[in-house]
Amino acid sequence: MKTYSFFRTAFLLLCAIPVALQAQRPAVQTKYTADPAPMVYNDTVFLYTTHDEDDSQGFKMLDWLLYSSTDMVNWTDHGTVASLKSFKWVAKDNGAWAQQCFERNGKFYMYCPIHGQGIGVLVSDTPYGPFKDPIGKPLVWQKEHWEDIDPTVFVDDDGQAYMYWGNPNVYYVKLNEDMISYSGEVVKLAENPEHYQEGPWVYKRNGHYYMAFASTCCPEGLGYAMSDKPTGPWITKGYIMKPTQRTRGNHPGVIDYKGNSYVFGLNYDLMHMETFKHHERRSSSAAQIHYNPDGTIQEIPYWTENVLEQIETFNPYRRVEAETMAWGYGLKTEKVPDGRISVTHIDNNESLCVRGVDFGKGAKEFSVMVASYVDGGYIEIRLDSTTGPLVGKVDVARTEAMDRYKLMSCPVKDAKGVHDLYFCFKSTAQNNNLYFLDYWEFK
């Protein structure tokens, strides 16, 4: 994503337009993320995703990532929470496909398909991990075929848990209360929902059972079916989002959060900012959905034709991890040698946006923890766009080594009320790899 191409130049011009005025875009831009699996816990959305490597041609997927948000537009990167290496029995070096994390009784269970080696399960005491393998073998592996992909887990009102999965057929088992074993046999649905392809996502809402799924192929849209029972039969009701030539694959995740309902899915919009030559480099997006009185879902247009509203303002008067952003195209996030996650690959004239920041009666000072081995770097603090009002400027001094972070500060003037916040990265000495950012705070 660092190629200086026509697409990149055009998009840097687009970045001058306030984010709030632009069409809905991928939630994460520092990495390629696919198969979004949202989970609501402690008033926070935890978004687990698969990870297409930057050099992917086909599917090159080695680990699973985590992001979180409380406002649906600003997402914090928590890095890799599990990988193929989390399973000692896995012999493959590729194939970390679509997973789901589910909380029950204070434990967090991640159901992970290893393409060609079944579905494993990991467990953690926190949603952030570390996740460990409690059984040392696949939870499910039907060795006669390669259909054991895309698991989804649902617990009914009576406490019975189910795991569903499969392409091109739908299977399910009844999980035991420990969530790491099951009773009975693997059940194959006698009849798939119409247009079912893969990626089931099962949930219950207002007495209705739903199965959202990647629908039709190819391209794939987002379809859904409904049932009166968790075991079906499932009757397809239509599309959440119709198939379109703008995407090839899809994978739904559906949640209710703070009074709204949302669907997550995937697309190639971020890759298309660089090239229209096809690679498996996908990105996750979200859109609000609405239900009719009979429980059916109103169809929504393609991601870029939606506007995802911020549902609460952002508090800048606290330590904010720099890897929290609504938009940061061109930047990267990664763990540095001391274990912290930092914003990296910061080039001259790139920027980072945090949406809907509430400065209240006014900020007086800004501080940022930063490391740099070059001279001439500085950060402009602007409101509402990359060319908006300049309210502060931090000179980034050389720290001799990229792993030696220092807190650097500047006064702030005229930052009042609610604005989109832009950090505009500049340098008078060099153009690339200017510095690393750890966290920031206003006072």
Secondary structure, 3 states (H helix, E strand, C coil): CCCCCHHHHHHHHHCCCCHHHCCCCCCCCCCEEEEEEEEEECCEEEEEEEEECCCCCCCCEEEEEEEEECCCCCEEEEEEEEEHHHCCCCCCCCCECCCEEEEECCEEEEEEEECCCCEEEEEECCCCCCCECCCCCCCECCCCCCCCCCCEEEECCCCCEEEEECCCCCEEEEECCCCCCEEEEEEECCCCCCCEEEEEEEEEECCEEEEEEEECCCCCEEEEEEECCCCCCCEEEEEEECCCCCCCCCCCEEEEECCEEEEEEEECCCHHHCCCCCCCCCEEEEEEECECCCCCECCCCCHHHCCCCCCCCECCCCCEECCEECECCCCEEEECCCCCEEEECCCCCCEEEEEEEECCCCCCEEEEEEECCCCCEEEEEEECCCCCCEEEEEEECCCCCCCCCEEEEEECCCCCCEEEEEEEEEECCCCCCCCEEEEEEEC
